[in-house]
Amino acid sequence: MKKLLSGIIVAVAIFGLSAQGAFAFFSDMTTEHWAYKQIKDLSEQSIVIGYPDGTFKPDENVTRAEFASMAIKALGQEHANVIQPIQFSDIDETYWAHDAIEKAVYFDLISNDKDSDTFRPEDPVSRAEAINIAVNSLTTEQISAQKAHDVLEKKYKDVNDVPDWFIVAAGKAEILEMFAAIPEREHYIDADRPATRAEVTAILNNMMIQAKLNPNAKLAEAMRKKTGEGYVIPNAYVQGTVGTIPQGTVVPIKVNKGFSSQTSQKGEEFTAETDQNYITRDKYILIYKGTQFKGVLQNVQPGKWFIRNGVLTLGTNIINTPNDQNFMLETTGDVTMKKNKFMCWVRKVFKGEKLTFPQGGTLYVKFLKEIKTDLTNGWIYCD
């Protein structure tokens, strides 16, 4: 069991301590890097992040505690409510990754029993540990140690060095194409070698793909599509656990600042939020209540008699979801005033309308690109 514990923590979120972001890529990455796509994709989902100096450091190592946190975030379970006391002698409730490790135990990614006394949170996570956790997140076909050995020896030169506790998980990982390694070691399992940040990202990416298809029993329950009441987006559609909001969709947001066409200036910043869920016709939640929008006034023109009606156009470019995901999302919306037929005629002929938008007012904005959301956990992404 101690060795099963070795198979411990696969994760995704603490790759550096930078808020750098969900949107910026990294100065030490090029398109030629073998894990470029996986690192780009997972960084855009805020699953892996870079360092304050703008680098990713793909060849550095990851600690077991970092990996646990990453794995839980990659599986979309960082906000899961679980009760699963852990008994590791070197982890207490004040440790920064305690909750992630607790969730990793609950979701059967790692084992915590009398034979697993320590967690060794600051040790580098090995390739065997990372891959074992990825396999533990799945429901898989059972295979024997001999079959695993037979599968592995077709490709890997060091299959005889694989520890007994890992051989079956390694065989399953090979069958499911979940292995990932730096190019010069692609024919070696390197079970005991510390996994690099690039390798961890690729392994996590593979885990995410497989977990959407065949999660283990506890994850399957947690990953059910979430439903609720809210604002219905009639043209949204669902495929599996993915909901799509088409480009051009119009939704309401509540703006936290007032504006006037006569006094406001182009470029003024504002924030807004959703005061209800956005849902499909079948009540699957696409975007959660409390999601924050950040943007600026894109166009401001004062109303002038005989010249023009006032113009107020607001646009957003970033949203922050309740699960702390930052995502680039451009929307645009024009402030308009309700008018009867006579006033519509007056404004068309004489112009001069002055626009005001109250603090806390509701503005309808249009999505300028299609977005997809994971209906099990609220993650937003683009193809």
PyMOL commands that set and color helices and strands:
alter all, ss='L'
color gray80, all
select helices_A, chain A and resi 2-6+36-44+64-74+98-106+127-136+145-153+159-161+164-175+183-185+197-213+217-222+341-349
alter helices_A, ss='H'
color red, helices_A
select strands_A, chain A and resi 231-232+237-239+242-245+250-255+259-260+269-273+278-279+285-287+292-301+311-320+326-334+356-357+362-367+371-374+380-381
alter strands_A, ss='S'
color yellow, strands_A
deselect
rebuild
show_as cartoon
